[in-house]
Amino acid sequence: MAVIQANANDVRLLARLMRAEAEGDGELGMLMVGNVGVNRVRVRCLDFVDINSIERMVWQSPGGFEAVHYPYFYQRAREKEIRLAQRCINGERFRPAEFSLWFFRPEGACPAQWWGQWNAGRYKSHCFYSPTQSECPDVYRTY
């Protein structure tokens, strides 16, 4: 059962984002990027109060994703990534991104904080950041 509303176009859009942002980190890395995207659609807090669809999440500006500025993002979604995107939409969560709303790829170690948010952990090249429960209780809500 889906935890956010998504039609076939939404699933393909999320799949393209996941691949463009984290293909180098493998399937698990792409799933974690998918978690961040789905979390941004699910919550109504911080920078994401008005982000109520996958399309709005992907194209959010400011605060969106760097990948949308590069040609690789605009390639057709592949079946592999579509299946991964659907898993995230269906509510699968993966540590350390399960409650994260942000990620980035630092040159070195993950900073303890990034834009005032606490580091939840690292997976390969990406550091994931989660709000506190008092800042954004929605992200910690179970399905």
C-alpha positions, 0 to 999 in steps of 0.5 A, spaced: 500 500 500 502 506 498 504 511 503 503 517 498 499 518 492 503 517 486 501 515 478 505 512 473 508 518 471 510 520 478 513 513 479 518 514 473 519 521 475 522 519 482 525 513 479 529 518 474 531 522 480 533 516 484 538 514 479 541 521 477 542 522 484 545 516 487 546 510 481 553 510 483 551 508 490 548 502 488 540 500 489 541 501 496 543 508 495 538 509 490 533 507 495 535 511 500 534 517 496 527 515 494 526 515 502 528 522 502 523 524 496 517 520 499 519 523 506 518 530 503 512 529 500 509 525 506 511 531 511 508 538 513 514 541 516 520 545 515 521 547 508 516 542 505 509 544 508 507 545 501 510 539 498 504 535 497 506 531 490 512 527 487 512 533 482 513 538 487 518 535 491 522 534 485 522 541 482 522 544 489 526 551 488 530 553 492 531 547 496 530 541 491 535 537 487 541 538 483 540 532 479 535 536 475 540 541 472 544 535 468 542 531 462 542 525 465 536 526 469 532 527 463 533 520 460 528 515 460 526 511 467 528 504 467 524 498 469 530 497 475 529 504 478 521 504 477 521 498 481 526 501 486 521 507 486 515 503 487 518 500 493 519 507 497 512 509 495 510 503 498 513 505 505 519 501 505 525 505 509 532 504 509 537 506 514 540 511 515 535 515 511 528 512 514 527 519 517 531 524 513 529 530 509 536 531 506 542 528 503 548 531 500 555 528 497 561 531 501 568 531 499 570 528 506 567 526 512 560 528 514 559 534 518 555 533 524 550 538 522 548 541 515 543 547 515 542 546 522 540 538 521 543 533 524 547 527 521 543 521 521 549 517 518 552 515 511 551 510 506 557 510 501 558 517 498 552 520 501 550 523 508 543 523 510 540 528 515 534 528 519 530 533 523 529 532 530 522 529 532 520 536 535 521 540 529 518 535 524 514 529 528 510 527 521 517 524 519 517 519 525 510 517 524 509 510 522 504 508 516 
